Amino acid sequence: MAVRFRFSSAAVQAVWSRFIGNIRGYFGGPASGYPFVLKVSTSFTSALLFFAMAFDYFKILPATTLVFCVFVTIAVSLFTCAIFVESFCLPEVNRFKSAQVFGLGAIGLVSYLAHGQAGEEVNAIFRQDASAFPYTTTAATAMTIASWAFWPVIIVYLLVLAHLIWRVTKFDEKHAFAMTMVIVNMASFVSFIEHQTRDDGNRKGNLYKIALAMDFNNYFRCANATERTNHVAFIGSDQKRAIVAPKLVMRNNNPAGFSTVEIPAHFPLTTCD
């Protein structure tokens, strides 16, 4: 038994030493280019997710902190994918000004179409013109673009993963950590977009929560509405009319940002001073 224990200890020490060596090699090298961006982004997102889940598990911070960390992780991951596309997939195309102008035009067209669809969705929830809910319409536009970008981003993620696997198979083991974190980030993105923006009920619930937080008011002087209990959104330029929303009702005990909510079927109109 003693011999086996010494052997196991030596094996563990060897594995640990190799792991530390790979980590040091991973963060070594020049601080420029896509490899450096990949190192920084994967390290940052992995640390952020780890601490967010730990703080949420031990209830150290509010549940909304976890939601914020997930948002930041997804944003950094998408930035990493954009850098990958620019560095490896379109290096020659980016040299042409016409291609850059075309790309900006395509982004503008997609944003325009998404904004139009977002207006229809906001109108379907509140039965009012979307111009009365600017923040909600902006959020709906972002959700629409994220939903449309779902499969293209998945393809880019797979290209990044394939690139890293190729590097690892070439005995470049320091990229194994980056490969693992790309998988984690891809899973986070897929799960979040699939459940929070592509699911019709969850997307409308998220828009309703954003509207109550950003476009509705808690303090007002309106008839048939109580401050801090009801929410009102003013309609029209004279600010004399408003629609009334009841207090938010959660359907489950998930973190505040991921809970499903009940959307009223009707928002009564009221008059205001």
Number of C-alpha atoms within 10 A of each C-alpha: 6 7 8 9 10 11 12 12 12 12 12 12 12 12 12 12 12 12 14 12 12 18 16 12 14 19 15 12 10 8 12 8 10 15 17 15 16 23 19 16 20 23 15 16 23 19 12 17 19 13 14 20 16 14 16 17 11 8 10 11 13 12 19 14 18 23 16 12 18 21 15 16 23 19 14 18 23 18 15 22 21 14 16 21 15 15 14 13 14 11 11 11 12 14 10 9 10 11 13 13 11 11 13 12 12 12 12 12 12 16 16 13 13 21 20 15 16 23 21 16 21 24 17 13 18 20 14 16 14 20 14 19 23 15 17 26 27 16 17 27 23 17 21 23 19 17 16 15 12 17 12 10 18 16 12 18 22 15 17 22 19 13 14 22 18 13 16 16 11 9 10 15 19 20 24 19 18 24 22 16 22 25 15 16 23 21 12 18 22 17 12 16 18 16 14 21 25 17 12 10 15 18 21 22 21 21 23 23 22 19 22 21 14 14 19 21 18 14 13 18 13 19 14 12 20 16 13 12 12 19 24 28 22 23 19 12 8 7 12 14 19 22 21 23 23 17 11 16 12 14 10 11 9 11 15 17 16 19 16 22 19 14 20 13 9 12 17 13 17 17 16 16 9
